């Protein structure tokens, strides 16, 4: 059985909907151990673009780029190669990116031969991106790729213009970003820390995309624009005026593939600003059933006037996204489910699952106390 929910009617300054069903940009447009306080534990080499990868000193690394399109291969300095996370950016350390214009930096974490890493890379410090200098405004598009997974630790903070975290290698063609991952991988993007994405002078123009066979968002994400959490092995994403097209051509292994327990929010905008902002969660199965687990807080800030909008939320288990909205038919015949717990939806929400949508409280409210006798 399949059912689709439609947006709630508009109320003054706010739209809300919790649905029920068997429910519903390009380049122009990623060392365990190491000292407690250190620079980036790795050496960077430009393969596209140019600049200085390992600048700075002390506990700060400054990566300066001179081109709009830049690719840097990073080989971690890993004194514990037998297991555990590679602590690429220790707590207390800072990694700054500096460029001009709407620049993009793809950071690829690889081994000394240029091949993919099988272990997770951890960012436990602070990542910033600036335009002009480290005293300039926030900007730039910072992308991180590691086949073995990426962890934003509880002490990790990312302050950038726009952000991609992925376990699937990236290529671009025009405004389309292609993600090509390893068949059968269950590598994860895990956020336990904080992500802030916004660009000065471009309200609503930022994005956050987490793309991997497993996506866990247990932290705090705030984006002045759109966010996409996509469980896929192979996918194409196109960003057009704040909306996403998400075409997954190879889904993921069965299980809980997207888990959201944190907060994903952002500012609303006046009608004159870019107001087509969405928070997407897309889980596409391959051969076995997949499930999206949803709780926490999702949506945009409350509108403060009748001329403001607060974006929307789109939850998809089994459906691609076309023109910024959920497709009418499933991507394939394999079952995909949504399980919602205690969730606060701040914006109009449409959710669609090709198999089962189930919602119930995570915590049971206590019963009424017995009446008192006076």
Secondary structure as UniProt FT lines:
FT   TURN            12..13
FT   STRAND          42..48
FT   STRAND          51..57
FT   TURN            58..59
FT   STRAND          60..65
FT   STRAND          69..76
FT   TURN            81..82
FT   STRAND          86..89
FT   TURN            91..92
FT   STRAND          94..99
FT   STRAND          104..110
FT   TURN            112..113
FT   STRAND          121..123
FT   STRAND          126..131
FT   TURN            134..135
FT   STRAND          141..145
FT   TURN            147..148
FT   STRAND          150..152
FT   TURN            154..155
FT   STRAND          157..160
FT   STRAND          162..166
FT   STRAND          169..173
FT   TURN            174..175
FT   STRAND          176..180
FT   TURN            183..184
FT   STRAND          188..191
FT   STRAND          194..197
FT   TURN            200..201
FT   TURN            203..204
FT   STRAND          206..212
FT   STRAND          214..217
FT   STRAND          220..223
FT   STRAND          225..231
FT   STRAND          234..240
FT   TURN            241..242
FT   STRAND          243..250
FT   STRAND          255..260
FT   STRAND          263..265
FT   STRAND          269..270
FT   TURN            271..272
FT   STRAND          278..283
FT   STRAND          290..298
FT   TURN            306..307
FT   STRAND          308..309
FT   STRAND          312..317
FT   STRAND          321..322
FT   TURN            323..324
FT   STRAND          325..326
FT   STRAND          336..345
FT   STRAND          348..353
FT   STRAND          357..359
//
